Amino acid sequence: MIDSTISLDEFEDLLSEDGLPDETLTVMRQIFSDIRPVKQRFKANSDELINLAVKHSPTYTALPEERRKFLNGVMKLPIFFVIDPD
């Protein structure tokens, strides 16, 4: 069975490699920093990261609604897991 969780560090690396604008990446890093004391991993392709941000990130909750909606889309970016059969 495939582990469908990803660490905040791994997701941060993916966002950085994906060319997320610096301003957005900075805010996401602040949100991840708020969440890290509570949880290190989250279930990919779910609302778990958004729920964690709502519950544990003052950075996220202080943002205007339009900005939160945009970041929700970032937090729900599809993540594909590849299995190497060898």
Backbone torsions as a table, in degrees:
resi	resn	phi	psi	omega
1	MET	NA	138.9	-179.1
2	ILE	-81.5	132.5	173.4
3	ASP	-76.3	115.7	-177.0
4	SER	-97.0	24.3	175.2
5	THR	-103.1	157.9	179.1
6	ILE	-140.1	145.6	179.4
7	SER	-80.3	158.1	175.7
8	LEU	-60.4	-38.3	178.5
9	ASP	-62.9	-44.4	179.6
10	GLU	-63.7	-42.0	-179.9
11	PHE	-66.6	-40.0	176.5
12	GLU	-59.8	-43.1	177.2
13	ASP	-61.1	-42.7	178.7
14	LEU	-61.1	-43.7	179.9
15	LEU	-64.2	-39.0	178.9
16	SER	-65.6	-44.9	179.6
17	GLU	-67.5	-28.1	-177.0
18	ASP	-78.0	-4.3	176.5
19	GLY	81.6	28.5	175.5
20	LEU	-59.6	136.3	-179.9
21	PRO	-55.1	146.3	-176.1
22	ASP	-54.4	-43.1	-179.0
23	GLU	-61.0	-44.7	179.7
24	THR	-68.0	-41.6	179.1
25	LEU	-62.4	-38.1	177.9
26	THR	-62.9	-44.6	178.6
27	VAL	-64.9	-42.6	179.3
28	MET	-62.1	-40.1	177.8
29	ARG	-62.5	-37.4	177.4
30	GLN	-66.2	-41.2	178.3
31	ILE	-63.9	-45.1	178.6
32	PHE	-60.9	-39.8	178.8
33	SER	-62.2	-37.4	176.5
34	ASP	-65.6	-36.2	-174.9
35	ILE	-82.1	-33.2	-173.2
36	ARG	-50.8	-39.4	179.1
37	PRO	-63.5	-20.4	-176.9
38	VAL	-98.7	-40.0	-174.9
39	LYS	-154.7	138.8	-178.9
40	GLN	-100.8	-25.3	-176.2
41	ARG	-127.3	155.5	175.6
42	PHE	-143.0	160.4	179.5
43	LYS	-77.3	121.5	179.3
44	ALA	-67.1	155.9	175.2
45	ASN	58.4	38.7	178.4
46	SER	-143.6	-179.3	176.8
47	ASP	-89.4	5.8	-173.7
48	GLU	-58.4	-44.1	-178.3
49	LEU	-65.1	-40.6	176.8
50	ILE	-61.5	-45.5	179.3
51	ASN	-61.5	-39.1	176.9
52	LEU	-64.4	-40.7	178.9
53	ALA	-63.7	-43.2	179.7
54	VAL	-61.2	-42.9	-174.8
55	LYS	-80.8	-31.4	-167.5
56	HIS	-125.3	-0.8	-175.9
57	SER	-117.2	104.0	174.0
58	PRO	-63.1	-28.5	176.9
59	THR	-60.2	-48.6	-179.1
60	TYR	-64.4	-48.4	-174.7
61	THR	-68.1	-22.6	178.8
62	ALA	-79.6	-12.2	-177.5
63	LEU	-75.3	151.9	173.7
64	PRO	-62.7	154.1	-175.9
65	GLU	-56.1	-41.8	-179.6
66	GLU	-61.7	-39.6	179.4
67	ARG	-67.7	-41.0	177.2
68	ARG	-61.8	-41.0	179.0
69	LYS	-60.9	-43.1	178.2
70	PHE	-62.3	-46.8	-179.1
71	LEU	-66.7	-30.1	174.2
72	ASN	-58.8	-40.4	176.9
73	GLY	-63.3	-39.7	177.1
74	VAL	-63.1	-44.5	-177.3
75	MET	-69.7	-16.1	178.6
76	LYS	-107.0	16.2	176.9
77	LEU	-53.9	135.5	179.7
78	PRO	-62.3	136.4	177.4
79	ILE	-120.4	126.2	-179.2
80	PHE	-106.7	134.6	178.4
81	PHE	-105.5	131.3	-178.6
82	VAL	-113.1	134.7	179.0
83	ILE	-106.2	130.8	174.2
84	ASP	-93.0	113.6	-175.4
85	PRO	-66.9	-13.8	-178.3
86	ASP	-87.8	NA	NA
